[in-house]
């Protein structure tokens, strides 16, 4: 009996070591449901990381169950399933999961990567890039995962969007070989300006955000980002509320039907 138990433990350990993404989106999401999944963003790159995270979730959405979005500094335990966005120098969760401080991970400029790792029986996907565009391209691979062969644990995404199996350089050195400017936020389907001239909305980290767009519980009005309000706070328009609903002059929680409508609006907005 003791030998059988040892054999079972060895088999489980080997399956964890050789785990691949062949069954993606399982074990993260099955039939649009998850028991435990956190999308984790680097705080200093919140806008761009939010876009990348949204791409990943749109690929398997809508996601019901225990799904949460958090910043890197809000994660105290590694005993969860994660979608970590950003390299080790952008997201401390990535640094903890990969146990490295190597910024570029051996990638060349313009390349992105997707890596699946296991930790104490939990699964994590790490989405990284050497610049804003490469990070977004990597996230789009997971959004359109049905178009790719993901039988492996590490994939390099080229500047053209093609993917190949590969390995990351996890040497625990502070490698800052990537000389491109730091990742800057962008907003999908929004005209973007890298200077203040010609921006008819809000300028966020040198990116032009259209008026009326919402980013991380803030909406663009005029030239300013304005924080959205919590439930029961006074309001005039839906956009002022985190819930997306302003009724009788108060912000309130969105109903089930309205949440479905809101999700479809967001989906079509991301497509068109």
Residue pairs with C-beta under 8 A, 6 or more apart in sequence:
16 118
16 121
17 118
19 116
19 118
19 123
19 153
20 116
20 150
20 151
20 152
20 153
21 114
21 116
21 125
21 150
21 151
21 152
21 153
21 155
22 150
22 151
22 152
24 142
24 145
24 150
25 59
25 60
25 145
27 81
27 123
28 34
28 37
28 60
28 81
28 83
28 123
28 125
29 37
29 60
29 63
32 60
32 61
32 62
32 63
32 64
33 63
33 64
33 65
34 63
34 64
34 65
34 66
34 67
34 81
35 65
35 66
36 66
36 80
36 81
36 122
37 63
37 65
37 66
37 67
37 68
37 80
37 81
37 82
37 83
38 67
38 68
38 69
38 70
38 75
38 80
38 81
38 82
38 83
39 53
39 56
39 57
39 67
39 68
39 69
39 70
39 82
39 83
39 85
40 69
40 70
40 71
40 72
40 75
40 82
40 83
40 84
40 85
40 91
40 93
41 49
41 50
41 53
41 69
41 70
41 71
41 72
41 85
41 86
41 91
42 49
42 71
42 72
42 85
42 86
42 90
42 91
42 92
43 71
43 72
43 73
44 90
45 86
45 90
45 91
45 182
45 183
45 185
46 71
46 185
46 216
47 185
47 186
47 187
47 204
47 205
47 207
47 215
47 216
48 132
48 135
48 136
48 183
48 184
48 185
48 186
49 85
49 86
49 90
49 91
49 135
50 69
50 215
50 216
51 136
51 139
51 185
51 186
51 187
51 188
52 85
52 127
52 135
52 136
52 138
52 139
53 69
53 83
53 85
53 139
54 270
55 136
55 139
55 140
55 142
55 143
55 270
56 83
56 125
56 127
56 139
56 142
56 143
57 63
57 67
57 83
58 143
58 267
58 270
59 142
59 143
59 144
59 145
61 263
61 267
62 263
72 91
72 92
72 93
73 92
75 82
75 93
78 96
78 97
78 119
78 120
78 122
79 120
79 122
80 122
81 122
81 123
81 124
82 93
82 97
82 122
82 123
82 124
82 125
83 124
83 125
83 127
84 91
84 93
84 94
84 97
84 124
84 125
84 126
84 127
85 91
85 127
85 128
85 135
85 139
86 94
86 127
86 128
86 135
86 183
87 94
87 103
87 104
87 105
87 128
87 129
88 94
88 95
88 98
88 100
88 101
88 102
88 103
88 105
89 95
89 101
89 103
89 176
90 183
94 126
94 128
95 101
97 117
97 119
97 124
97 126
98 105
98 115
98 117
98 126
98 168
98 170
99 170
99 172
100 170
100 171
100 172
101 172
101 173
101 174
102 169
102 170
102 171
102 172
102 173
102 174
102 175
103 174
103 175
103 176
103 177
103 178
104 130
104 169
104 175
104 176
104 177
104 178
105 113
105 128
105 168
105 169
105 170
105 175
106 167
106 168
106 169
107 113
107 128
107 130
107 134
107 156
107 168
107 178
108 130
109 130
109 131
109 178
109 179
109 180
110 130
110 131
110 133
110 134
110 158
110 159
111 129
111 130
111 134
111 156
111 157
111 158
111 159
112 127
112 128
112 129
112 130
112 134
112 135
112 137
112 138
112 156
112 157
113 126
113 127
113 128
113 129
113 138
113 154
113 155
113 156
113 157
113 166
113 168
114 125
114 126
114 127
114 128
114 138
114 141
114 142
114 154
114 155
114 157
114 163
115 125
115 126
115 128
115 153
115 154
115 155
115 168
116 123
116 124
116 125
116 126
116 153
116 154
117 123
117 124
117 126
117 153
118 124
125 142
127 135
127 138
127 139
127 142
128 135
128 138
129 135
129 136
129 137
129 138
129 157
129 183
130 178
130 180
131 178
131 180
131 181
131 183
132 183
132 184
132 185
132 186
134 157
134 159
135 183
136 186
137 157
137 159
137 161
138 157
140 161
141 148
141 155
141 157
141 161
141 163
148 155
148 163
152 165
154 165
154 166
154 167
154 168
155 163
155 164
155 165
155 166
156 163
156 164
156 165
156 166
157 163
158 164
169 175
184 205
184 206
184 207
185 204
185 205
185 207
185 215
186 192
186 207
187 207
187 209
187 210
187 213
187 215
188 270
189 269
189 270
189 272
190 201
190 208
190 209
190 210
190 213
191 208
191 210
192 207
192 208
193 199
193 203
193 207
193 208
194 206
194 207
195 206
196 203
198 208
199 208
200 208
200 210
200 211
201 208
201 209
201 210
201 211
201 213
201 220
201 223
202 208
202 209
202 211
202 220
202 221
202 222
202 223
202 224
202 225
203 209
203 223
204 215
204 225
209 215
209 220
209 225
210 220
211 220
211 221
211 222
212 219
212 220
212 221
212 239
213 219
213 220
214 220
214 228
214 239
215 225
217 227
217 228
217 242
218 225
218 226
218 227
218 228
219 225
219 226
219 228
219 239
219 240
220 226
226 240
228 239
228 240
228 241
228 242
229 235
229 240
229 241
229 242
229 251
230 241
230 242
230 251
231 241
231 242
231 243
231 250
231 251
231 252
231 253
232 250
232 251
232 252
233 241
233 250
233 251
234 249
234 250
234 251
235 241
235 246
235 249
235 250
235 251
236 246
236 249
237 246
238 244
238 245
238 246
240 246
240 251
241 251
241 252
242 251
243 251
243 252
243 253
243 254
244 254
244 258
244 262
245 251
245 252
245 253
245 254
245 255
245 258
246 252
254 262
